[in-house]
Structures are given as structure tokens and as C-alpha cells.
Amino acid sequence: MTNKLRLLTLLSVVGIAAAGCHSEEPLTPQPSRCGATPRLLVSAASYWQVDAGDGIIHVEGMAVGGSDLYFSLGIQSTTPMPMNPGALMHVSTYGGAVTQLADGYQFKTPVVTPTSVLVPVVDQSALSGGILSVPRNGGSPTPLVTLYGDGLSLPPVTDGTSVYFNTDLGAVGAVPLTPGGSAAVLEPQGSNYLLGMGVFGQQLVLLHGNGRIDELPTGASDAGAETMLGMTSNLIFPRSFISCGGLACWISGDGTIEQLDPTTGVISALPGGPIPGELSFSFVGNNFFGVAESDPVTSANVTIERVPQQGGASVTVVVLPAADDSIGGLAVDDACVYFTTPSGIYSLSSGATGVVVP
């Protein structure tokens, strides 16, 4: 399968850390940032104004890095539009002013690095997708790669040297983080739809839709032969593939957390786990966190669940209103969980239990 990959000019992106990796420090409450009751960080009324009939603004996704929370806004339109605009936004996790970092595209869930924010985008006017790099402290966005007639099926991941991505047409590619670098197609055939990928050491781990788990060597050449690591026979929730303390973890169809040791290929299941219907999945502070809905058809009983790394019954952190297109994912740091409702973006202590948001 041929994919048209065109790398646009790369200006400067340095010091990137592996995406999906989180601190494993114990959860330490910080009342100045979040507490036992939900705190409204960003009111939905402050997102931005759109013309009547254009649609409803909602959060596409969020990511946290240090004291910075980044979120992508989009428009849920009920009528055809030439282009659904959006914006990449920033707010401090301590609260305060909300700033806009980029606009003009449809923005997906961002990935935070030490110096920049990587955000997948869609440009409907040019029938293209790609990845933008936006300085964390503001500045002009830099296109890392543009995919004409194609888009991204998964969030990009990085090892500090390259950014890896999976296209809708099935290819796995890499963009070197050097000026004038070119995009490399690591897996041109795309024989199986990917449900997840992640960087572990010098290998790119790929979770295929048929349950097969492969690895691709990375390193200086960002190329190598794909080999099989393992196989799971369970159904898998798409986009639940994450890094969890050096292991690869995901949610199976019955709500069980499965994990893979990338060095041995051994797959194991944790006892207990979140309820089925995961909308988002994160790991930090030796705990898993997931946004779940007990009834995906009616979007009723939306909750954020917490599960210890060693397994066990899930604990409900907070009960949210019905999703109704207002749940824009989940962001977690060493003390707080960040979530959305129709009212806006909230923060809450990640150690909270049974909090109800009306």
C-alpha cells in the first residue's frame, strides 16, 4: 500500500522524552492545585465563541506536563462545513488565564514533551493530516509531517530522537527530530490495523487489531525487521495501549488490564480492573486511571476509576454527568486528575473516592 508522506520544514524540536511515560512517585496531595472537591480550571463559557448553528465546542483531548495543562478544542457540527476549526489551548494546573497556542486545524489529543507539544491535526481544506510541534511557552507551530490524502489513526509517540506515527492507510512512519530530516516508512504494507504503539527502550512495540504484538528496532537508523513479541486472544479496547512502569498495558474487552513485558514477551492479566467501556486510560503514581461508561449506548454512569498497579477492584474516583460528547479524555499527574464535563475542565485529587459531579 503506497502512502504519500511529505515532510515539511522542521525548525527546532529538542529534548523530547518518551510519550506515555509518567512519573511513578507516590500520589502526594497538593491542595493548592487540587483537593477533595472538583475545582473548575476552565469554564466552557471561555473556550471561544462560534456563530449560531456552527456547532457545539467540546474538548477533543488533554495532556499534562509539569504545571501545564494542554487541551484541544473542536466543534461538534450538525451541518456540513468546509472546515471544522479548532484550537490548541493552555492553562496552568494552578488555574489562571487560558491562552491559545494554535488554531486553523482540527486538533486531536496532544502529547507533551519537555520543550514542545506534539499535536495531530486534520486540514479538511487540503485533505491532509499530520503532526504539529508547538513550543510549550508559545510561538509559531512547526509542521513535522504532512500526510496528503491520509491521516493519523493513533497519537504519535517519541523516544527523544524520532516521532513515530501510524497512518489511516496502515503505514508506520518515523520523523527524525533534526533540521531537514525526512520521513521514513518503517512498515509500508500495514497488513493489520493497529490498536496501539509505544516506545520501550530501543524498540517500537505495535499492538495489532488481531491481537498480535510485534516489535520494530529503532535506534540511529529507525529501521529494522518486525518480529513477533506475543499474542493475546482477548478483544482490546482501541487506544488503551499505554506505558506502565516499563511494561506495556491495555484494556481487554471484559475490562481486564493486561500487561506485556517488552523484554520477554510474557503477557499477564491483573486481577480486577476497570468496568468495560473505557474512554481513556492512564497510568501514574503506581495506579491506573480510566474514564469508563457502564452503558456505551446511552453514555450513562460515566466514571473515573482507579486501580492499583498490582491489581484489585477498581475504586470510583468521581461520577460524571452522561458523556453527551462532553467527555474529552483524561489527564493525570502525581496529585490530580483532570476531566471535562459540559461545564468545562475540572481538577480533583487523584486520591478522591466517590465524588459526584452534577
N, C-alpha and C positions, 0 to 999 in steps of 0.2 A: 504494500500500500504506500503510495507516494504522498508525502506531506510537504507543503510549501513552507519552509522555515526561513525567515529573513531576519537577521539580527540587525537592529538599528544601532546607532552610535551609543556606546557605553562610556559614560564620563568618569564617575568615580564612585565605587562602592567597595569598602574595605572592612575588614574585621568582622565578617559575618559568622555567626555561630549556628550550630545545627538547629534547624527548625523542629519544633515539637519537644525540645528538651526543656525541662523545667527544674527549678531548684527543688532539692529534696530535703530542705531544712524543715524542722517541725513547725506545725502551724502555730504562729505566735500572734495573738490578738493585738491589734493596733487601733485603739478606739478613735484616734484622730482620722483614720482612713475609713474604717467600717466598724460596726458594732452589732449588737444583738437584734436591732431593728433595721429594716431596709432604709437606706439613705438614697434619695433621688440625686444622682450626679448630673444628669442631663434631662431636662424636660422635653418631651416630644414637641411641645409648642415652639421650642427654639431650634429645631432642626433646620428648616428653612421653609419659605412659603412657595406654594405652587398654585397655578391657576386652577380655578374650579373645574372639575371634570378631568383633569390630567391624571389623577390617581391619588393614592394614599402613600405617604412617605413611611418607610419602615427601615429597620436596621438589618442589613444583609449578613453582617458578621462582625466580631470583635476580637481584639488581641491585646494583651497587656505586656508591657516591658518596663520593669522598674516602677517608677511613679507615673508612667504614661499609659493611657488607655486610648487605643485607636479603634475607630469603628467606621464601617462603610454604610452609607445611606443609599437607598434606591427608591424607586416609585413603583408601587403596585398599580398598574394601569388596567382599566376595564375596556379601553378602546385602543385600536391600533395607533401607534405613534411612529414618526420617522426614527426617533431615537429616545430611549428612556434614560434621561440624565441621572447622574448620581453624584456623590461626593465622598471623599475620604476625610474624616474628621479626627480631632484630637481633643482630649480633656485630661487634666491631671486626676489621678486617683484620689487626691485630696479634695477635689472639687474645684470650682472656679470657672474661668472663661472657656468657652468652646471655640476652637479655631478650625478653619477649613484648610486642608493641605493640598487638595487636588480636586478637580471636577472635570466634566466633559465626557465621562465614560460611564458605563455600568461597572461598579466596583464590587468585587467579591470579598471573601474573608481575608484580611491582611495577615502577614507574617512579620513579626517584629525581630529585627537584628540589632546589634549594638549601635549602629550608625544610621540605619535606614529602615524603611517599611517597604516590604515587597507586597504588592497587591495585584492579583489577577484582574484583568479588565476585559470588557467587551465593547467594541466600537461598531454599533449596528450600521452606521452610515458608511463604513468602509468594509463591512462584512468581515471583520477580523477580531482576533482576540490576542492576548499577550500578557506580559508582566511589566509593571512599572516599578521603579525604585524611587522612593520619595524620602528625602532627608528627614530624620526624626525632628530636627529643630526648625523645619520649614525650608523651602527652596523649590526650585524647578524640578518637576518629576523627570526621570530619565527612563525611556523605554529600554528594557533589557532584551526583549524579543517580541516580535510581532508575527502572528500566525495568520496568514491570509486564507480565508475560507475555512478556518479551523479555530478551535478554542481549547481551553484547558478543562479537563474533566476532574482534576484533583488540585488541591492547593499545592504550590511549589514547596520544595524542601531544599536545604542547603547544608553544606559541610564546611563553609568558611572559604572555600575556593571556587566552587561552582554552585549554580542554582539548577535543580533538576525539576522537570515538569513532565506531565503526561497529557497528551492531546486527545481531543474528542475522536480523532481518526485512529487512535491506537498507538502512536509512537511515543517513546520515552526519549526526551532530549535533555541536553545539558548546555548551560550558558556559562563560559568561563568569566570570572569576575576580574577581567583585565581589559584595559582600553583596546579597542579594535579586535577583540576576540570574536570568534564565530560560533554559531550554534552547532552542536554535534548531535546526531541522531544515534542513540545507543541501541534502540530496539526498533528497527524500522518496520517490522512486519506487524506488530501489535496483534498477535493471534488471539489474545484473551483480554477481555475488558478488565481494567484494574480497579480494585476497590480501595487500595491504599498503597502508599510507599513511604519509606523513611530512610534516613542515613544512619548507619551504625558502624562506627569506625571508618574503614575504607571500603565499605560495601553499601550498595543501594539495595534495600530489600523491597520486593514487589509482591503484593498480595493480589492474586488474580481472582476473577469472578467465579472460576470453577473450584476455588479452594486451594489451588497450588501456590506455594510460596517460593519465590526464586530470589537469587542474589546476583547483582552485577558489580564487579570490581570497579572502584573509582580511582582515586589517586591522580597522578600527574597527567595521564592520558585520557582519563574519564572514559575508558573503553575496556571491554573485556567480554569474555563469553558468559552468557547467562546460565546459571546452574540451579538445580532444584535444592531447596533447603528442607522443605517439609510439605505436608498436605493436611488440610482439615476437611472433614466431611460435613461440617455443620454449615448452615446458612450464615451469612455475615451481613451485619448492618453496614451499608456503604458509608465511607468517610469516618468510620470509627477507629481506623488504624492509627495508633499513636506510639510514641516512645514512653516507656515507664520504667525508670531506673535501670537503663541499659538493656531492657527487653523490649520486644515489640508486642503490643497488646491490641485487642479489638473486641467488639461485642458480637457474640453469635446470635442466631435468630431467636433463641429462647431466653435471651437476656443474660446469659453466662459470659463472664470475662475470660477470654482465652489469651495465653501469652506464649511467645516464641523466644527461645534463647538463640540469637543470631549466630553464636559461635558453635553450637552443637546441632541446631535444627530441631531440638526437642520442643514439642508443643504440649502444654498442660492447661487445665481449666481450674479456675479459682472456685471454691465453694461459695454459694450465694451469688449476689451481684444485683445490678440494677434491674428494674422491671423492663419488659420488652417495649420497643418503640422509641429508641434513643434518637434524639435530635442533635445532640452534641456530646462530646466525650473528651475529658481532660484528665491529666494526672499531675499532682503536685503535693509536696509535703507528705509523702507516703500514703496518699489517699487518691482514689479515683473519684471523679465528679462527672455526672451525666445529667443532661436535660432529657426527661422522659415523658411520654404521654401514654396513659393506660389504654386509651382508645384512639388510635390514629385517625379513624374515620370522622369522629366528632370533635377531635382535638380537646377532649375533656380531661380533667385531672392532670394538668401539666405540673411536673415537679422537678426540682433539682435533687438528685440522690448522691449520697456519699458512701463509698465502700472502702474499707481498709485495704492496703496493698496485699496483705496476707489472705484476704478473702473474708467472707462473712456476710451477714444480712445487710442489705442497704438501709441507710438512715436518711429520711427525708429532711433536707435542709430547709427548703421553702416550697410552699404550694403556690403556683402562679395562676393567673386567670387563664381561661381557654386560649390556645395558641392564636387562632384567628389571624395568621400572618404577622403577628407582633413579636414572636419569639425569634430573635436574631442570633441565636447561638449562646455561647457561654465562654467567659474568660475567668481564669483563676490565677491568683498569685499565692504567696506564702501566708497570707492572712485573710483574704477576701475572695468572695465570688461576685462576679458582675453579670447581670442578666437584664433582659428587656421585658417590658410589658407595653400595652398601648399608651401608658403614661410617660414612658421614657426609659432611661437606663439607670439601674439601681446597683448599689453595692451593699454587701451584707457579710458579716463574719462567716468564714467558711466552716467554723465550728458550730454554727447555729443548728437548732433542731426544731422542726415543726412550725416554722414561721409561716403565716398565711398572708399573702398579698391580695387584697380585694380587687 
